[in-house]
Amino acid sequence: MTVALTTVNGTTYNTLAPQTFLLTAGSGNCTGSTSLVCNISLPNVPIGNDTFTAATFASTDGSGTILSSGTSTGTIVANTTSPISMTLVPTVTVGSHVITANYESNDISTFVNGTATGLIDGLSHPWAVAVDSARNIYVANQRDNNVKIFTSDGAPSTIAGSVIGNLGGANGVAVDAAGNIYVSNPGGQSVNIFTPSGVPATTIGINGVIPNISNPWGVALDAAGNIYVVSQGDNTIRIFRSNGSVSPIAGGVISGLNNPEAIAVDANGNIYVANRSSNEIRIFTSAGVLATSIGKSGIIPGVYDPCGVTVDAAGNIYTADYSDNAIRIFDSAGNVSSIDGGSIVVTRPTGVAVY
């Protein structure tokens, strides 16, 4: 994040060059979750000693403002490195940041409010993408059989040394609120679960706790910690409790799908499945009952060859349309919009994440 002091005691102050800090809870001397209380140092403040009761800070991620300030108090000392305590409250627009995995161009595209802002390249057929609460980006790198992890600005993350490898494929990835990482592993017919530091924790599937997965692809989690796995080999969704036992939701299985690729679950437990061969997104209730569908055979047309799906906190649905080279966005009113790259081309997208 880039932070610039803009006002002190109501007086505009524009001469201080912005300083860059990592402003996430637990790092950059920041604490908190809903808001961040940060202690940072601004070097060589040339305004003399000044005790202030309120200061305004602007913070961006390089592509748009995502944090605004609360009230800060302290003393600025001229021409020194002056520690300042401040409270930053997130002001992210829900769904404003979209991340796509582009299978054929071997890269990740990032967009803010529909405008291309960045590219992470050097991947090997990335299939799926996920984002954690600190906005680290997790990429299922299919051909290299690993998961690569990046910070929000595209730099290699320190999490697990930025890579989780030695998998039998990587078709899907998800991260829970505690930072545990879930990877669909088709070579092992399983979902491998890793701690936040990348240490193997447990496995669900033929080589793990419950042998109920056939050719796993997408993986998702709900707020209660249930694990949803696309079992492509038998055209089903398998649902497990966090301990690996079969979930009572829908008896642990949703069947009758047609080449499912990806899955998402919203805050209310509704389930969204990218049903690739029928060019639709099927939507199920939290009990696993089919509610509606979006796409060629559904209520709203406009999905073609969907390989990825996600949903934001406002209920907007995002699909990665492989053959259309586009991300489709469906709102609750049935309106449809698209992201097709602009200056950064979306090439055969297979995964999509949003925050």
Phi, psi and chi 1 to 4 in degrees:
 res  aa     phi    psi   chi1   chi2   chi3   chi4
   1 MET       -  146.9  -54.1  -60.6  174.9      -
   2 THR  -107.7  127.0  -59.2      -      -      -
   3 VAL  -120.7  131.3  179.9      -      -      -
   4 ALA  -129.2  131.0      -      -      -      -
   5 LEU   -74.3  124.7  177.9   62.1      -      -
   6 THR  -113.8  -31.3   56.8      -      -      -
   7 THR  -140.6  147.4   63.9      -      -      -
   8 VAL  -132.0  122.2  175.6      -      -      -
   9 ASN    52.7   38.4  -67.8  -24.1      -      -
  10 GLY    84.7   -6.1      -      -      -      -
  11 THR   -96.1  127.8  -59.3      -      -      -
  12 THR   -65.8  136.2  -58.6      -      -      -
  13 TYR  -136.6  105.8 -179.7   65.9      -      -
  14 ASN  -115.3    4.7  -66.0  -40.7      -      -
  15 THR   -90.2  -11.0   59.2      -      -      -
  16 LEU   -81.6  124.4  179.8   64.6      -      -
  17 ALA   -65.2  139.6      -      -      -      -
  18 PRO   -59.0  145.3  -22.4   34.0      -      -
  19 GLN  -113.9  147.8  -53.8  -62.4  -45.4      -
  20 THR  -103.6  130.7  -60.6      -      -      -
  21 PHE  -140.3  155.6  -59.0   90.9      -      -
  22 LEU   -91.5  107.0  178.8   61.4      -      -
  23 LEU  -106.7   79.6  -60.6 -176.9      -      -
  24 THR  -135.6  152.7   57.1      -      -      -
  25 ALA   -57.4  131.7      -      -      -      -
  26 GLY    89.4   -2.9      -      -      -      -
  27 SER  -145.1  159.9   59.0      -      -      -
  28 GLY    63.8   27.7      -      -      -      -
  29 ASN    58.7   35.2  -61.9  -44.2      -      -
  30 CYS  -114.0  145.1  -63.1      -      -      -
  31 THR  -130.3  159.3   59.3      -      -      -
  32 GLY   109.2  169.7      -      -      -      -
  33 SER  -128.9  -59.4   53.7      -      -      -
  34 THR   -64.5  -42.9  -56.9      -      -      -
  35 SER  -127.9  158.1   61.7      -      -      -
  36 LEU  -112.0  126.4  -58.8  179.2      -      -
  37 VAL  -100.2  114.2  178.8      -      -      -
  38 CYS  -121.0  139.9  -55.7      -      -      -
  39 ASN  -109.5  112.1  -70.0  -73.8      -      -
  40 ILE  -125.3  166.8   67.9  170.9      -      -
  41 SER  -119.5  130.0  -65.4      -      -      -
  42 LEU  -109.1  112.6  -61.7  173.1      -      -
  43 PRO   -75.7  145.0   28.2  -35.0      -      -
  44 ASN    54.8   56.0  -58.2  -38.9      -      -
  45 VAL   -78.7  113.0 -179.7      -      -      -
  46 PRO   -93.9   48.4   34.4  -33.3      -      -
  47 ILE  -124.9   11.2   60.3  175.1      -      -
  48 GLY    80.9  167.7      -      -      -      -
  49 ASN   -64.6  130.2  -66.7    3.5      -      -
  50 ASP  -148.2  114.9 -172.5    3.6      -      -
  51 THR   -83.3  125.0  -60.5      -      -      -
  52 PHE  -118.8  149.6   63.4   89.3      -      -
  53 THR  -105.5  -15.7   56.5      -      -      -
  54 ALA  -153.1  134.9      -      -      -      -
  55 ALA  -138.8  147.0      -      -      -      -
  56 THR  -108.9  131.7  -59.2      -      -      -
  57 PHE  -119.5  141.3  -64.0   83.9      -      -
  58 ALA  -109.7  136.9      -      -      -      -
  59 SER  -134.0  131.4  176.1      -      -      -
  60 THR  -131.0  164.4   76.4      -      -      -
  61 ASP  -102.3   16.0   64.1   -6.1      -      -
  62 GLY    94.1  -10.6      -      -      -      -
  63 SER  -130.9   -1.9   57.8      -      -      -
  64 GLY   164.8  154.4      -      -      -      -
  65 THR   -69.4  128.4  -60.1      -      -      -
  66 ILE  -126.5   -9.0   64.5  170.5      -      -
  67 LEU  -135.5  143.1  -65.3  171.8      -      -
  68 SER  -127.7  165.5   62.7      -      -      -
  69 SER   -95.4  160.1   75.7      -      -      -
  70 GLY  -103.0 -152.3      -      -      -      -
  71 THR   -93.3  134.4  -59.3      -      -      -
  72 SER  -123.1  150.9  -57.7      -      -      -
  73 THR  -130.5  154.3   59.3      -      -      -
  74 GLY   156.4 -168.5      -      -      -      -
  75 THR  -126.0  130.0  -58.4      -      -      -
  76 ILE   -99.4  127.8  -62.6  177.5      -      -
  77 VAL  -108.9  130.6 -179.8      -      -      -
  78 ALA   -60.5  137.7      -      -      -      -
  79 ASN    57.7   33.5  -60.0  -48.2      -      -
  80 THR  -133.6  172.1   65.5      -      -      -
  81 THR   -86.9  106.8  -60.9      -      -      -
  82 SER  -103.6  112.8  -55.6      -      -      -
  83 PRO   -65.5  136.2  -16.6   30.6      -      -
  84 ILE  -130.7  129.9  -63.2  174.0      -      -
  85 SER   -95.5  131.9  179.2      -      -      -
  86 MET  -143.9  155.6   61.1 -178.8  178.8      -
  87 THR  -112.1  122.5  -59.3      -      -      -
  88 LEU  -111.2  130.6  -62.9  171.2      -      -
  89 VAL  -111.2  123.5 -179.0      -      -      -
  90 PRO   -59.0  138.1  -23.1   33.5      -      -
  91 THR  -128.5   35.4   57.2      -      -      -
  92 VAL   -68.7  132.4  175.4      -      -      -
  93 THR   -74.9  125.9  -60.1      -      -      -
  94 VAL   -55.5  129.3  172.5      -      -      -
  95 GLY    76.6   10.7      -      -      -      -
  96 SER   -76.7  -24.2   62.3      -      -      -
  97 HIS  -108.9  119.7  -67.8   65.4      -      -
  98 VAL  -120.3  135.1  177.8      -      -      -
  99 ILE  -122.9  131.4  -57.3  167.0      -      -
 100 THR  -122.8  142.7   71.9      -      -      -
 101 ALA   -96.0  119.1      -      -      -      -
 102 ASN  -104.5  105.8  -57.4  -47.5      -      -
 103 TYR   -64.0  -49.1 -173.7   73.8      -      -
 104 GLU   -80.5  -29.2  -72.7 -164.4    2.2      -
 105 SER   -90.2    0.7   55.6      -      -      -
 106 ASN    57.3   45.8  -64.9  -51.5      -      -
 107 ASP  -151.9  175.3   53.2   34.1      -      -
 108 ILE  -119.0  132.3  -61.7  -65.3      -      -
 109 SER  -106.5  144.1  -59.8      -      -      -
 110 THR  -122.0  142.6   60.5      -      -      -
 111 PHE  -134.4  143.4  -58.8   85.9      -      -
 112 VAL  -123.1  120.2  176.2      -      -      -
 113 ASN    51.9   38.1  -63.6  -38.8      -      -
 114 GLY    85.3   -4.6      -      -      -      -
 115 THR  -102.0  131.5  -59.7      -      -      -
 116 ALA   -63.5  131.7      -      -      -      -
 117 THR  -126.5  -14.9   57.6      -      -      -
 118 GLY  -170.9  168.7      -      -      -      -
 119 LEU  -147.0  132.8 -164.8   69.1      -      -
 120 ILE  -112.8  113.5  -58.3  171.7      -      -
 121 ASP  -112.1 -170.4   55.4   16.0      -      -
 122 GLY    80.2   18.1      -      -      -      -
 123 LEU   -94.1  177.0  -61.8  167.0      -      -
 124 SER  -131.8   91.8 -176.9      -      -      -
 125 HIS    53.8   64.3  -74.0 -123.4      -      -
 126 PRO   -67.3  132.4   27.8  -35.4      -      -
 127 TRP  -107.7  -41.1 -170.3  -92.9      -      -
 128 ALA  -134.8  160.1      -      -      -      -
 129 VAL  -144.2  145.2   61.9      -      -      -
 130 ALA  -140.3  159.4      -      -      -      -
 131 VAL  -130.8  136.8 -179.5      -      -      -
 132 ASP   -94.6 -177.5   66.6   17.1      -      -
 133 SER   -67.3  -21.5   58.4      -      -      -
 134 ALA   -92.9    6.0      -      -      -      -
 135 ARG    70.8   22.1  -61.6  172.8 -171.8  145.6
 136 ASN   -70.7  146.7  -65.6  -61.9      -      -
 137 ILE  -108.8  127.1  -58.5  168.0      -      -
 138 TYR  -112.2  126.6  -60.9   72.8      -      -
 139 VAL  -120.3  123.4 -177.6      -      -      -
 140 ALA   -79.2  104.6      -      -      -      -
 141 ASN   -94.1   91.9 -154.7   28.8      -      -
 142 GLN   -61.7  -47.7 -167.5 -178.3   68.3      -
 143 ARG   -71.4  -31.1 -180.0  164.9  -71.3  179.2
 144 ASP   -87.8    0.5  -79.1   -8.6      -      -
 145 ASN    55.9   44.2  -61.1  -38.6      -      -
 146 ASN  -149.4  173.5   61.4   26.2      -      -
 147 VAL  -115.8  126.2  171.6      -      -      -
 148 LYS  -105.4  144.4  -70.0 -162.8  172.1  179.6
 149 ILE  -124.6  131.8  -49.9  168.8      -      -
 150 PHE  -130.2  154.6  -57.5   88.5      -      -
 151 THR   -75.2  173.3   62.9      -      -      -
 152 SER   -64.3  -21.4   60.4      -      -      -
 153 ASP   -94.8    8.8   60.2    3.0      -      -
 154 GLY    92.0    1.8      -      -      -      -
 155 ALA   -81.8  150.6      -      -      -      -
 156 PRO   -57.5  133.4  -24.9   35.1      -      -
 157 SER   -79.5  160.0  170.0      -      -      -
 158 THR   -85.4   -8.6   58.1      -      -      -
 159 ILE   -65.1  123.9  -62.8  171.3      -      -
 160 ALA    53.5   28.2      -      -      -      -
 161 GLY    65.7   21.7      -      -      -      -
 162 SER    75.3    4.0   80.6      -      -      -
 163 VAL  -153.5  138.9   62.6      -      -      -
 164 ILE  -116.5  115.0  -63.7  174.0      -      -
 165 GLY  -119.1 -163.0      -      -      -      -
 166 ASN    59.0   38.9  -60.6  -43.2      -      -
 167 LEU  -100.6  163.3  -61.0  166.6      -      -
 168 GLY   -94.9   44.5      -      -      -      -
 169 GLY   113.9  162.0      -      -      -      -
 170 ALA  -148.5   96.8      -      -      -      -
 171 ASN  -103.0  -15.2  -71.3  -14.5      -      -
 172 GLY  -156.4  154.8      -      -      -      -
 173 VAL  -149.2  143.7   61.8      -      -      -
 174 ALA  -146.7  158.0      -      -      -      -
 175 VAL  -133.9  132.7 -172.7      -      -      -
 176 ASP   -90.4  180.0   66.4   19.9      -      -
 177 ALA   -64.5  -24.9      -      -      -      -
 178 ALA   -87.7   -4.0      -      -      -      -
 179 GLY    93.0    3.5      -      -      -      -
 180 ASN   -68.8  145.0  -62.7  -58.8      -      -
 181 ILE  -114.4  131.7  -54.8  158.8      -      -
 182 TYR  -117.2  125.4  -58.5   71.8      -      -
 183 VAL  -127.9  126.3 -175.6      -      -      -
 184 SER   -78.3  127.3   57.1      -      -      -
 185 ASN  -122.1   91.1 -178.8    1.2      -      -
 186 PRO   -64.7  -30.2   23.3  -33.8      -      -
 187 GLY   -64.9  -30.9      -      -      -      -
 188 GLY  -100.3    3.3      -      -      -      -
 189 GLN    48.8   49.3  -59.9  -66.7  -45.3      -
 190 SER  -154.3  171.2   61.6      -      -      -
 191 VAL  -113.4  120.9  171.8      -      -      -
 192 ASN   -94.4  132.8  -66.9   54.4      -      -
 193 ILE  -113.6  131.0  -54.8  173.8      -      -
 194 PHE  -120.9  150.6  -59.5   84.2      -      -
 195 THR   -70.1  169.9   68.3      -      -      -
 196 PRO   -59.3  -20.1  -27.6   37.0      -      -
 197 SER   -93.9    4.2   59.1      -      -      -
 198 GLY    89.3   10.9      -      -      -      -
 199 VAL   -84.5  132.1  176.4      -      -      -
 200 PRO   -58.1  131.6  -25.0   35.0      -      -
 201 ALA  -108.7  -53.5      -      -      -      -
 202 THR  -160.2  174.9 -170.4      -      -      -
 203 THR  -138.6  140.0  -56.8      -      -      -
 204 ILE  -115.8  125.0  -62.3  172.6      -      -
 205 GLY   139.3 -164.5      -      -      -      -
 206 ILE   -56.8  -41.6  -76.0  177.9      -      -
 207 ASN   -91.7   12.0  -64.0  -29.6      -      -
 208 GLY  -129.3 -139.1      -      -      -      -
 209 VAL   -75.4  -49.2  179.6      -      -      -
 210 ILE  -123.3  122.4  -56.8  -69.1      -      -
 211 PRO   -86.1   74.1   31.4  -33.1      -      -
 212 ASN  -133.8   22.6  -91.2   -4.9      -      -
 213 ILE  -124.4  136.2  -56.6  173.6      -      -
 214 SER  -126.5  112.4  175.8      -      -      -
 215 ASN    54.2   68.7 -165.3   23.2      -      -
 216 PRO   -68.6  140.7   27.9  -35.7      -      -
 217 TRP  -121.7 -101.3  -78.6   73.1      -      -
 218 GLY   -67.6  153.4      -      -      -      -
 219 VAL  -141.2  141.2   58.5      -      -      -
 220 ALA  -147.0  165.6      -      -      -      -
 221 LEU  -129.8  150.8  -49.7  165.4      -      -
 222 ASP  -107.4  178.7   66.9   16.5      -      -
 223 ALA   -65.4  -22.4      -      -      -      -
 224 ALA   -89.0   -1.3      -      -      -      -
 225 GLY    90.5    5.1      -      -      -      -
 226 ASN   -67.2  146.8  -66.8  -62.8      -      -
 227 ILE  -110.7  125.6  -54.0  163.3      -      -
 228 TYR  -111.0  126.4  -61.0   72.6      -      -
 229 VAL  -125.7  128.9 -175.6      -      -      -
 230 VAL   -75.4  113.4  172.4      -      -      -
 231 SER  -101.2   85.8 -174.9      -      -      -
 232 GLN   -68.1  -30.8 -165.6 -178.3   68.8      -
 233 GLY   -61.5  -27.9      -      -      -      -
 234 ASP  -121.7   17.7   56.7    6.6      -      -
 235 ASN    54.2   47.7  -72.1  -49.9      -      -
 236 THR  -134.6  167.6   64.7      -      -      -
 237 ILE  -109.3  126.5  -58.3  -60.4      -      -
 238 ARG  -102.5  137.8  -59.7  -72.5  178.0  175.0
 239 ILE  -124.3  130.6  -49.3  171.0      -      -
 240 PHE  -128.8  151.3  -56.0   90.4      -      -
 241 ARG   -71.4  168.0  -70.0 -171.3  175.1  100.7
 242 SER   -62.9  -23.2   57.7      -      -      -
 243 ASN   -87.2    2.8   64.0    4.4      -      -
 244 GLY    95.0   -7.9      -      -      -      -
 245 SER   -76.9  160.0   62.2      -      -      -
 246 VAL   -68.1  133.0  175.2      -      -      -
 247 SER   -75.9  149.8  169.3      -      -      -
 248 PRO   -76.0  -10.1   27.0  -34.5      -      -
 249 ILE   -62.2  119.1  -62.5  172.9      -      -
 250 ALA    55.3   26.5      -      -      -      -
 251 GLY    68.1   16.2      -      -      -      -
 252 GLY    86.7    2.1      -      -      -      -
 253 VAL  -151.4  138.4   61.0      -      -      -
 254 ILE  -117.0  121.3  -63.8  173.2      -      -
 255 SER  -115.9 -175.9   57.3      -      -      -
 256 GLY    79.5   23.2      -      -      -      -
 257 LEU   -92.6  174.1  -60.8  168.6      -      -
 258 ASN  -134.1   92.1 -170.7    3.8      -      -
 259 ASN    58.4   57.8 -167.6   25.1      -      -
 260 PRO   -67.5  144.5   27.8  -34.9      -      -
 261 GLU  -118.7  -41.5  -66.3  -88.8  -15.2      -
 262 ALA  -142.2  164.3      -      -      -      -
 263 ILE  -148.0  149.1 -173.0  167.1      -      -
 264 ALA  -143.1  156.0      -      -      -      -
 265 VAL  -133.2  131.4 -175.3      -      -      -
 266 ASP   -90.2 -178.4   68.6   18.5      -      -
 267 ALA   -64.9  -21.7      -      -      -      -
 268 ASN   -93.9    2.5  -64.2  -43.9      -      -
 269 GLY    87.5    2.1      -      -      -      -
 270 ASN   -66.9  146.0  -61.5  -55.7      -      -
 271 ILE  -115.5  131.6  -55.7  159.8      -      -
 272 TYR  -119.1  124.4  -56.5   75.7      -      -
 273 VAL  -122.2  126.6 -179.9      -      -      -
 274 ALA   -79.5  105.0      -      -      -      -
 275 ASN   -98.0   88.4 -151.4   32.3      -      -
 276 ARG   -61.3  -49.0 -175.5  175.2 -175.1  179.6
 277 SER   -71.2  -17.3  -69.9      -      -      -
 278 SER  -104.4    9.5   56.8      -      -      -
 279 ASN    52.3   53.5  -66.2  -48.3      -      -
 280 GLU  -153.3  162.6   64.3  178.7  -14.3      -
 281 ILE  -108.9  118.9  -55.9  -62.0      -      -
 282 ARG   -93.6  136.3  -70.4 -166.0 -178.2  177.2
 283 ILE  -117.8  125.8  -55.9  172.9      -      -
 284 PHE  -115.9  151.2  -61.0   83.9      -      -
 285 THR   -70.1  173.4   68.6      -      -      -
 286 SER   -65.6  -14.0   57.8      -      -      -
 287 ALA   -93.4    0.2      -      -      -      -
 288 GLY    86.9   15.1      -      -      -      -
 289 VAL   -91.3  132.7  177.3      -      -      -
 290 LEU   -62.8  124.6 -179.6   63.1      -      -
 291 ALA  -102.1  -48.5      -      -      -      -
 292 THR  -165.7 -178.1 -172.2      -      -      -
 293 SER  -147.6  157.1   60.2      -      -      -
 294 ILE  -124.8  128.8  -65.0  173.2      -      -
 295 GLY   138.4 -163.1      -      -      -      -
 296 LYS   -56.7  -41.5 -175.9  178.6  -69.8 -174.9
 297 SER  -102.2   10.7   58.8      -      -      -
 298 GLY  -108.0 -163.3      -      -      -      -
 299 ILE   -73.7  -43.3  -67.5  175.7      -      -
 300 ILE  -110.9  119.9  -56.2  172.1      -      -
 301 PRO   -74.8  170.2   28.6  -34.4      -      -
 302 GLY   121.2   11.7      -      -      -      -
 303 VAL  -112.2  129.6  177.5      -      -      -
 304 TYR  -136.7  112.9 -175.7   39.1      -      -
 305 ASP    60.8   53.7 -151.3    9.4      -      -
 306 PRO   -73.6  128.3   30.0  -35.9      -      -
 307 CYS  -114.1  -14.5  -68.7      -      -      -
 308 GLY  -140.9  152.6      -      -      -      -
 309 VAL  -152.1  143.7   63.4      -      -      -
 310 THR  -151.1  169.9 -166.8      -      -      -
 311 VAL  -140.6  140.5   60.1      -      -      -
 312 ASP   -96.0  179.0   67.0   21.2      -      -
 313 ALA   -66.3  -19.9      -      -      -      -
 314 ALA   -89.1   -2.1      -      -      -      -
 315 GLY    90.3    6.0      -      -      -      -
 316 ASN   -72.7  139.3  -59.0  -54.3      -      -
 317 ILE  -107.0  132.5  -56.4  165.5      -      -
 318 TYR  -117.4  129.3  -58.6   71.3      -      -
 319 THR  -121.5  142.0   69.5      -      -      -
 320 ALA   -95.2  104.0      -      -      -      -
 321 ASP   -92.0  101.5  -82.4   16.3      -      -
 322 TYR   -58.8  -51.3 -176.6   85.2      -      -
 323 SER   -79.8  -16.1  -68.3      -      -      -
 324 ASP   -92.8   -6.7  -88.6   -9.7      -      -
 325 ASN    52.9   48.1  -67.0  -46.0      -      -
 326 ALA  -152.3  158.1      -      -      -      -
 327 ILE  -103.9  123.5  -57.8  -60.6      -      -
 328 ARG   -99.4  140.2  -55.7  -67.7 -175.9 -159.7
 329 ILE  -123.8  123.7  -53.6  168.8      -      -
 330 PHE  -115.6  123.8  -57.9   84.6      -      -
 331 ASP   -95.0  175.3   67.6   16.2      -      -
 332 SER   -66.9  -19.0   57.2      -      -      -
 333 ALA   -87.7   -2.9      -      -      -      -
 334 GLY    92.6    4.1      -      -      -      -
 335 ASN   -73.9  145.6  -60.6  -51.6      -      -
 336 VAL  -122.3  133.5 -176.0      -      -      -
 337 SER  -133.6  171.2   56.8      -      -      -
 338 SER  -139.7  151.3  -60.1      -      -      -
 339 ILE  -119.2  118.8  -62.3  173.7      -      -
 340 ASP  -123.3   16.4   56.7    9.7      -      -
 341 GLY   109.8  -59.4      -      -      -      -
 342 GLY    68.7 -118.4      -      -      -      -
 343 SER   -71.5  -22.3   62.1      -      -      -
 344 ILE  -116.4  116.4  -64.0  177.9      -      -
 345 VAL   -77.2  135.4  177.0      -      -      -
 346 VAL   -88.7  111.5  176.3      -      -      -
 347 THR  -114.9  108.9  -52.7      -      -      -
 348 ARG    50.9   62.4  -59.4  -58.6 -169.3 -153.8
 349 PRO   -70.1  136.4   29.0  -36.2      -      -
 350 THR  -122.4  -14.2   49.9      -      -      -
 351 GLY  -139.7  150.6      -      -      -      -
 352 VAL  -147.3  139.8   58.3      -      -      -
 353 ALA  -136.3  158.0      -      -      -      -
 354 VAL  -147.2  148.0   62.7      -      -      -
 355 TYR  -149.9      -   67.1   86.2      -      -
